[in-house]
Amino acid sequence: MKTNIKYSGKNYAAVFIVCMSVVLGFSGCAEKADKQPSGKAGLVTMSVALTEDDRTTLNCTVFNKTSKDIVIGEAYSLQVLKDKAFVDVSTLPDAGAFDLQSINILSGNDYSYRAYIEDNYGKLESGHYRIVQEYTNKEKGSTGKESKTQETVSAEFDLP
């Protein structure tokens, strides 16, 4: 079966416009991808390291690699690995309270802080631990109202 299609200047112009739109659309995506921070894009992650001077202070960094701003507080919890499952470590009865300040971490940025684990949890045994931090996703919906979802991020470390 043979089809006779006649092309006019209008057809070529339409095809050219569609092709250019596709090319420009993909080049814009590539530019945005290059601006993503290193690591896994689209996630909130956390890194932690014991300070060299003692084993009771953690240098913590929360990375916001999402397209939304997030809010964290100073409060965190500590868990220890027992029998292949993480269980909460109890805080000391006289543990210091956390400030109720909130820290905004804009999309693509990070925030670092120190966690003084011995002040809140006492002398800890050697083992595999996890620090857990809650954060709130701030997202504006189509109505302009802000919706918030509570989530957690964590990082693991070993105490010798």
MARMARKOL-144515 format. One record per residue (C-alpha): residue in three letters; y negated, x negated, z negated. Coordinates in pm, whole numbers, padded with zeros to 5 digits, always signed. Layout:
<rs>
alaYXZ ...
</rs>
This chain:
<rs>
met+00000+00000+00000 lys-00328-00146+00104 thr-00655-00055-00061 asn-00986-00101+00102 ile-01256-00182-00150 lys-01602-00254-00034 tyr-01818-00467-00260 ser-02188-00431-00261 gly-02453-00642-00431 lys-02454-00392-00721 asn-02083-00456-00790 tyr-02135-00834-00801 ala-02433-00795-01033 ala-02232-00573-01269 val-01939-00820-01278 phe-02181-01109-01336 ile-02348-00927-01627 val-02014-00844-01790 cys-01891-01205-01755 met-02213-01347-01900 ser-02197-01103-02193 val-01842-01217-02273 val-01934-01587-02248 leu-02244-01546-02466 gly-02051-01336-02716 phe-01785-01604-02760 ser-02039-01883-02785 gly-02210-01696-03070 cys-01877-01669-03254 ala-01812-02039-03217 glu-02154-02119-03356 lys-02091-01903-03666 ala-01748-02056-03722 asp-01897-02406-03726 lys-02133-02305-04005 gln-01847-02201-04237 pro-01799-02427-04540 ser-01494-02650-04543 gly-01172-02498-04676 lys-01036-02153-04617 ala-01309-01930-04478 gly-01339-01582-04618 leu-01221-01666-04970 val-01361-01724-05314 thr-01189-02035-05449 met-01216-02256-05753 ser-01155-02622-05825 val-01117-02779-06167 ala-01087-03134-06301 leu-01057-03274-06651 thr-01343-03503-06743 glu-01251-03868-06770 asp-01395-03909-07121 asp-01172-03649-07289 arg-00910-03387-07216 thr-01105-03095-07358 thr-01377-03049-07097 leu-01323-02911-06747 asn-01559-02955-06454 cys-01524-02624-06267 thr-01666-02525-05929 val-01650-02177-05775 phe-01686-02174-05395 asn-01805-01856-05222 lys-01674-01882-04866 thr-01711-01511-04797 ser-01985-01336-04604 lys-02098-01158-04922 asp-02285-01271-05232 ile-02091-01275-05558 val-02187-01274-05926 ile-02004-01460-06203 gly-02063-01492-06575 glu-01990-01771-06820 ala-01680-01606-06967 tyr-01339-01735-06862 ser-00984-01708-06989 leu-00714-01970-07021 gln-00344-01928-06943 val-00045-02160-06988 leu+00274-02170-06781 lys+00575-02068-06995 asp+00916-01987-06846 lys+00778-01975-06490 ala+00503-01725-06579 phe+00143-01768-06691 val+00062-01620-07035 asp-00278-01591-07203 val-00379-01855-07455 ser-00534-01698-07766 thr-00892-01792-07846 leu-00981-01929-08186 pro-01101-01668-08437 asp-01431-01855-08473 ala-01466-01934-08102 gly-01819-01931-07970 ala-01925-01629-07772 phe-02016-01661-07406 asp-02370-01595-07289 leu-02400-01273-07095 gln-02603-01432-06818 ser-02493-01371-06464 ile-02500-01629-06189 asn-02547-01528-05824 ile-02349-01737-05577 leu-02481-01670-05230 ser-02251-01658-04930 gly-02147-02011-04829 asn-02263-02170-05158 asp-02093-02290-05475 tyr-02165-02309-05847 ser-02044-02575-06092 tyr-02021-02558-06470 arg-01839-02720-06762 ala-01578-02535-06966 tyr-01527-02673-07318 ile-01173-02547-07367 glu-01111-02701-07711 asp-01417-02521-07853 asn-01267-02184-07757 tyr-00891-02248-07769 gly-00840-02536-08014 lys-00619-02838-07959 leu-00385-02759-07672 glu-00035-02890-07612 ser+00057-03082-07298 gly+00142-02847-07014 his+00038-02670-06698 tyr-00267-02444-06742 arg-00482-02209-06541 ile-00847-02115-06596 val-00936-01766-06476 gln-01289-01652-06390 glu-01395-01297-06307 tyr-01651-01231-06036 thr-01812-00930-05878 asn-01846-00879-05504 lys-02186-00744-05411 glu-02180-00550-05087 lys-02428-00304-04947 gly-02271-00007-04778 ser-02399+00196-04486 thr-02606+00411-04724 gly-02784+00104-04861 lys-02621+00145-05202 glu-02454-00156-05353 ser-02081-00131-05419 lys-01922-00372-05663 thr-01561-00478-05697 gln-01431-00690-05983 glu-01195-00972-05884 thr-01069-01300-06029 val-01045-01657-05911 ser-00843-01929-06081 ala-00759-02298-06072 glu-00464-02483-06221 phe-00456-02815-06405 asp-00225-03025-06620 leu-00290-03151-06971 pro-00105-03476-07031 
</rs>
